[in-house]
Amino acid sequence: MSFDEEWSAARATAAANVSMRLNHVPVEPGGSGGGGSGSDLELNQDHIGAIGTEAYKLHTRLQTDGKHAATATGEAAGALTKESFVSGAALLRLNSVWESQVKTLVAACANISNGLNYSLSSHAKDEEQLHADFTTSAIDKYLK
């Protein structure tokens, strides 16, 4: 499977598994907001975790698969340059650009994976703190 095919499949899988509901107030006829209760922001940890896992897998594969032709390319560039072909230097430049782009992709995948892990952890801590604050507040006493 080519990278483009794999990337398209990963995007399609991620898009199919994402859902979000935002807080809102239903609009009554006439344009004014109603008094109904809106939906809560939904953070589906399974979906976020799946995206983070895929980013980590891509990160791991890119670190090895993105470099598998480096030695052969360097040898070919050296052989072409030794025989006075201009394409040797061009191939060496191409390899350098490729390596730079792979490093950028690896870093981006790491940022996505780490960022999602941080978001899940941070959200869980925030939820715990809000729950603790609410259960000890005076408001909670009045609602019971």
HELIX and SHEET records of a PDB file:
HELIX    1   1 PHE A    3  ALA A   16  1                                  14    
HELIX    2   2 GLN A   45  ASP A   65  1                                  21    
HELIX    3   3 ALA A   70  LYS A   82  1                                  13    
HELIX    4   4 VAL A   86  THR A  135  1                                  50    
HELIX    5   5 ALA A  138  LEU A  143  1                                   6    
END                                                                             
